[in-house]
Amino acid sequence: MNAYIAGVGHHVPDKVLTNTDLEKMVDTSDEWIRTRSGIIERRVSEPDIPTSDLAILAAQRALKSAKISPKDLQMIIVATATPDMFFPSTACLVQAKLGARKIMSFDIGAGCSGWLYALSVAEGFIKKGYDNILVIGAEELTKITDYTDRSTCILLGDAAGAAILKRTDEDRGILSTYFAADGSYGDLLYMPAGGTRMPPSHESIDNKMHYLKMQGNEVFKVAVRAMYESAHEVLKKAHLKPGDVAFLIPHQANIRIIEATAKRLHIPMDRVGINLDRYGNTSAASIPISLDEAVQSGKIKKGDIICLVAFGAGFTWGGVLLRW
Ligand code: COA
């Protein structure tokens, strides 16, 4: 019994924040942002639109593409670092808003690797006999972004991507997975306040502790190693080589991380999914968006080997290898 992706969809908010806009907000330049990160613009959700609203729109497109209805779903998993609330989970909010049956619904927190972690958890349930699992990556990172911190505010954007995972007897779908985490790096990319370690207070707000904090150059070094390791491990498990990969979809954090990963794998950039130029780093949403774009543009065809790799807060990292 294999698990395959039967439909994909994504949604981005309409509002665009360009590098030129950011030049007016912090001491930066379009040229610096483009050359150091590869980002040109990103999307920003409206203040009254929560993450679950982006998730719903992506989910509806994925359901349509898989030609199933919300009633057919047997499980909903949402990967997010920016849920609507601590609880209920964003997945429960999505379950109700979609009009799905009373099915198991829960969130996964694994930073930017969240959607791949979720996909792998869903695969486990498919092997147990479940079918039609909705796997969403949805984020509103701009709502935890400090727009006075030039080292982070240039990177982040809002978006959602979704896929429907189905059961099949055919030789297709997920071929191998690999996951890892190292919590000793936690303080290199984190949001200090709001949880039990530092509950919200006037002081935590005055000290800007409810924003994402990152030591970018330290994160960078580990990210390149971890993304390569993830691709290498999933290929090894499936007895395949980088040359067999028709399309590589890496998490979208920085074009230089993506280029370094592709170079180490000897995969040319025209076989690599890129959306960070338009959307920035959308965390758990970046890979399903790229997958949807590649399917829609015909870059992925039936039978192709697709390699998905991610890296994120935790640190977490991992990969999923698929036969489309
Ligand atoms: N505009 C202009 N200058 C900037 C800037 C900005 N937006 N942000 C930082 N700088 C400056 C720094 O202050 C520093 O100046 P200094 O040399 O005078 O001290 C200089 O640029 C270099 O900073 P550094 O942090 O070393 O830059 P970098 O080349 O590593 O690029 C990032 C910064 C954040 C783009 C890059 O490190 C990155 O993308 N890291 C990984 C992020 C990531 O993967 N995050 C999420 C994981 S899911």
Residues whose N, C-alpha, C, O or C-beta is under 5 A from the ligand:
A	BS01	COA	D27 T28 S29 W32 R36 S37 C112 R150 S151 I154 G216 N217 V219 F220 A223 A253 N254 F311 G312 A313
